[in-house]
Amino acid sequence: MALLSPGDIFYFPHILNIIFYSSHSLIVIGVIYMVIIFGFRPTRKSLVKAGVLNILFMAAVAPINLLLDTNYLFIRYKPKGSTFIDYMGSWPWYIISMAVAGFVIYCILYTPYMIKDVINRKRK
């Protein structure tokens, strides 16, 4: 989601823009690598685990944001500029909307594996 709503970052070719996009892209590339090379895959249990861990991470980041006057995960305020977060309501409601959107994305990404599991069960 960070790649879709970068918010308060510098514009290309500023070094902070390059660092932001390269570091966040490496997360996605790392996951794709683990799936293709090592055969890792999500399960229904991992969807719930990831959702809970993200909420716990958000709860841990909130006091750090206050202490350091930062806005990691956009949980203190919406990013400046126009992003899709503008359509998710006002603070604090957009935080709940972002959590739901994240879980929906998890479910969408899990769908091919679910379909494969259903097909494999029918074959047996």
N, C-alpha and C positions, 0 to 999 in steps of 0.2 A: 504494500500500500504506500510505502514511502516513495517508491518510484513514480506513483501516480499523483501524489500530492506533496511535492517537495517543499512548498511553502517558502519560508524565509531564507532562501539560499541565494548565493551570488549567481550571476549569469555566466554562461560559457564565454570565454575560455578561462575564467577565474579559477585558481587552483582549488578553492574550497568547493566549487561546483564539480570539478573533476573528481575530487576525493569523495564527495557525497555519492555521486552516481556510480563510481567504480566500487566503493565499499558495499553499497546496498545491492548492486548487481552481482557482486561476488557471493552474497548470501544465496541468491536464486541459482546461480551457476553451481554452487556447492551442493545444493539440494538435488539439482538435475544430475550432477556427477554421481552422487551417492545412489540415486535410483538406477542410473544406467550401468555404472561400473560395478557396484557392489550388490545390486539387486534389492536394495532396501525399498520398502513400500509402506504406505500408511495403512493403519487398521482402524476399525471403528473406535477401539479403545484409545488409539493415539490421537484421534480427532478431539475427544473429550479432554485428554491429558494436555494437548497443546492449548486448547481454549482456557483451561484452568490455569496453566502456567503463564499464559499471556496476561490474564487478569491479575495474578499474583505479581508478575513483573511490573505491571502498570501501578499496582499499589505500592511497590517498592520504589518506583521512580518518582512518584508524586512528591514525597517529602524532599527528595534530592533536588527536584525542580525548584521547590520553594527555597531551599537552602542556597542553591547556586544561582538563583534567578534565571533558570533555563526553561525550556519548553519541550523537552523530549517527549515523544509520542503525542504531542499536541494536546496534553491533558490540562494545561493551565489556561490556555486560550487558543482560539483558532489561528492558523497561520495567516500572515499578511498576504494580500493578493487573493486572486480568485482560484479556489480549488474545489474539488467535489465535496469537501467537508462542509462547504457553505449550504449544501442541500440537506444536511443531516440534523438541522435544528440548532438551537442556541446552547451555550454552555449551561449545565453539564450534560444535557441530553445528547449532544452529538457524540460524547464519549461512549454512551450505550449503543448508539447507532453504529459507531466504528467497530465496537466489539462484535455486534451482530453481523455486520458486513464481513468482518474477518472470518467468523465462523462459517458464513455462507460460502466464502471463497474456499475455505478448507473442504467443505462438502462438495463443491464443484470439482475441485482437484482430486477428490477421493472417488468420484463417480466412475471413472474408467476402471479402477480397481474393483469397485463393487460389482460392476457389470461383468468383469472377468471372473470374479468369484461365483456369481450366479450361473454363468455359463459352465464353469468347471463343475459345480454341484449338479447341474442337470445332466452332464455327461456321465457322471458317476452313477 
